[in-house]
Amino acid sequence: MAAALAPSVLSADFARLGEQIGDVAAGGAGLIHVDVMDGHFVNNITLGPAVTAAIRKVTDLPLDCHLMIENPERFVEAFIDAGAEMVSVHVEVARHLHGTVQTIRKRGAKAGVVLNPATPISALQDILPDVDFVLLMSVNPGFGGQTLIRPVLDKARQLRAMVERDGLECRIEIDGGVTEDNLVEVASTGVDMIVSGSAIFGTADIRATTERMVRVLAGVAEGRA
């Protein structure tokens, strides 16, 4: 199965947000990635549950909320109430990781954990069997438009091997620095979901860019089969 493309609305034009979400949906995107930042865990502030709820009203695609915030356990339910089908929290900051994951799943959403580029896969040892997906950051979180940190691709391959070895249902997502130029290499690591922001929303024809990237992902899947 081809990896799903997850356009990140962090890079969208918020004055045309509904229109641009419609463009990526029409282009074949599999989900919408929502980056949530609090100005503490990362040096940026973005959107919250209210904007997430507004996004929910303009698309039927699953909403994938990535919480780059301190004390995420206080907010996961608010984002689920706003319409998020997927919620991920950072292992570096979640004080009660298992409890937070359990709360997300009990509320009917998919629970994910996130690793920053320098955080080793070994940090997942005790939580991996309990999560629906792992998000690997391939840039340092906080801002869009960064360059992909290439060693994270090796981490993705290692994680894929772990998941298959242990027979887990856990999916793998990667986020940061993904462009049309490196999309084949990223997809070839075996990840299930690929986040891309400025490489989609920063182009003149968002729908056409999305369509091209989705075709590339389908081609990689066929070649790997």
C-alpha positions in Angstrom: 0.0 0.0 0.0 1.2 3.5 -0.9 2.2 5.8 1.9 -0.5 8.4 2.6 0.4 12.1 2.0 -0.3 14.3 4.9 -0.2 18.0 4.0 0.7 20.2 6.9 -1.6 23.3 7.3 1.2 25.0 9.2 2.4 26.2 5.7 -1.0 27.0 4.3 -2.4 30.5 3.7 -4.9 30.9 6.6 -6.8 33.5 4.7 -7.6 30.7 2.2 -7.4 27.7 4.4 -10.7 26.1 3.4 -9.9 26.5 -0.3 -6.4 25.1 0.1 -7.5 22.1 2.2 -10.0 21.5 -0.6 -7.1 21.6 -3.1 -5.0 18.9 -1.3 -8.1 16.8 -0.8 -8.9 16.9 -4.5 -5.3 16.1 -5.2 -5.5 12.8 -3.3 -4.1 13.6 0.1 -4.8 10.9 2.7 -5.0 13.1 5.8 -4.5 16.6 7.1 -1.6 17.3 9.5 -2.2 19.9 12.2 0.9 21.2 14.0 0.1 22.5 17.4 2.8 24.6 19.2 2.7 26.4 22.5 5.7 28.6 22.6 7.3 26.6 25.4 8.2 23.1 24.1 9.1 24.8 20.8 9.8 28.4 20.0 6.7 29.1 18.1 2.9 29.4 18.7 0.4 28.1 16.2 -3.2 27.0 16.3 -5.4 25.3 19.0 -8.7 23.4 19.3 -10.8 26.2 17.8 -9.0 26.3 14.5 -8.9 22.5 14.5 -12.7 22.5 14.8 -12.9 25.0 11.9 -10.7 22.7 9.8 -13.0 19.8 10.7 -15.9 21.6 9.2 -14.3 22.0 5.7 -12.9 18.4 5.1 -13.8 14.8 5.6 -10.1 13.8 5.6 -8.8 12.5 9.0 -7.2 15.2 11.1 -3.8 14.3 12.5 -2.9 16.6 15.4 0.7 16.7 16.4 1.0 18.3 19.8 4.4 20.1 20.3 3.3 21.3 23.7 4.2 20.9 27.3 1.7 19.0 29.5 -0.1 17.5 26.5 -2.2 15.3 28.8 -4.2 18.5 29.6 -5.2 19.1 26.0 -5.5 15.8 24.2 -9.3 15.6 24.9 -9.9 19.1 23.7 -8.4 18.3 20.3 -10.3 15.0 20.0 -13.5 17.0 20.8 -12.5 19.4 18.1 -12.5 16.5 15.5 -9.0 15.0 15.6 -8.9 11.3 14.6 -5.2 11.1 15.4 -3.3 12.7 18.3 0.4 12.4 18.9 2.5 13.6 21.8 6.3 13.9 22.3 8.1 11.3 24.4 10.5 14.1 25.4 7.8 16.0 27.2 4.9 13.8 28.2 5.2 13.1 31.9 2.7 10.3 32.0 3.2 8.8 28.5 1.2 5.6 29.0 -1.6 7.4 30.7 -1.8 10.0 27.9 -1.8 7.3 25.2 -4.6 5.4 27.0 -6.7 8.6 27.3 -6.4 9.2 23.6 -7.4 5.7 22.7 -10.3 5.6 25.2 -11.7 8.6 23.5 -11.7 6.8 20.2 -8.8 8.5 18.5 -5.5 6.9 17.2 -2.7 7.5 19.7 0.8 8.4 18.5 4.1 9.2 20.1 6.7 11.5 18.5 10.5 11.4 18.5 12.7 14.4 17.9 15.6 13.8 15.5 18.2 13.3 18.3 15.9 11.0 20.4 16.9 7.4 20.0 14.5 4.7 19.0 15.3 3.0 22.3 13.0 5.6 23.9 10.1 3.7 22.4 10.9 0.3 24.0 8.2 0.4 26.7 5.5 2.3 24.7 5.6 0.9 21.2 3.2 -2.0 21.7 0.6 0.5 23.1 0.5 3.0 20.3 -1.2 3.2 16.9 1.6 5.2 15.2 5.0 6.7 15.7 5.9 10.1 14.2 9.6 10.6 13.5 10.6 14.2 13.2 13.1 14.7 10.4 13.6 18.3 11.3 13.9 20.0 14.7 10.3 20.9 15.6 9.0 24.4 15.6 9.1 25.9 12.1 8.2 24.8 8.6 10.5 25.0 5.5 13.5 23.3 7.1 15.9 20.9 5.4 15.5 17.1 6.1 17.9 15.6 8.6 19.0 12.6 6.6 20.0 10.2 9.5 16.4 10.1 10.4 15.8 8.0 7.3 17.9 5.3 8.8 15.9 5.6 12.0 12.7 5.0 9.9 14.2 1.8 8.5 15.2 0.6 11.9 11.7 1.3 13.3 10.1 -0.5 10.3 12.2 -3.5 11.1 11.3 -3.4 14.7 7.6 -3.2 14.0 7.7 -6.1 11.5 9.9 -8.2 13.8 7.5 -7.9 16.7 4.3 -8.2 14.6 2.9 -4.8 15.7 0.1 -2.9 14.0 1.9 0.4 14.7 2.2 2.7 11.7 5.1 5.0 11.0 4.9 8.7 10.0 7.7 11.1 9.1 7.6 14.9 9.2 10.1 17.5 8.2 11.9 18.6 5.1 10.0 16.4 2.6 10.0 17.7 -0.9 9.3 16.4 -4.4 13.1 16.0 -4.8 13.5 13.6 -1.9 10.1 12.0 -1.8 11.1 8.7 -3.4 14.0 8.3 -0.9 11.7 9.1 2.1 9.0 6.7 0.9 11.4 3.9 0.3 12.2 3.7 4.0 8.8 1.9 4.4 6.9 4.7 6.3 3.1 4.7 6.1 2.5 8.4 6.3 4.5 11.4 5.0 4.0 14.9 6.1 4.9 17.8 3.8 4.1 21.5 4.2 5.8 24.2 2.3 6.7 21.9 -0.6 2.9 21.6 -1.2 1.3 24.9 0.1 4.2 27.0 -1.2 3.6 26.1 -4.8 1.5 27.9 -7.4 -0.8 24.9 -8.0 -1.4 23.1 -4.8 -3.7 20.5 -6.3 -1.3 19.6 -9.1 1.6 19.4 -6.6 -0.4 17.1 -4.4 -1.4 14.9 -7.4 2.2 14.5 -8.5 3.4 13.6 -5.0 0.6 11.0 -4.6 1.5 9.5 -8.0 5.1 9.2 -6.8 4.1 7.5 -3.6 1.9 5.0 -5.6 4.9 4.3 -7.9 7.2 3.6 -4.9 4.6 1.2 -3.5 4.3 -0.7 -6.8 8.1 -0.9 -7.1 8.4 -2.3 -3.6 5.6 -4.8 -4.0 
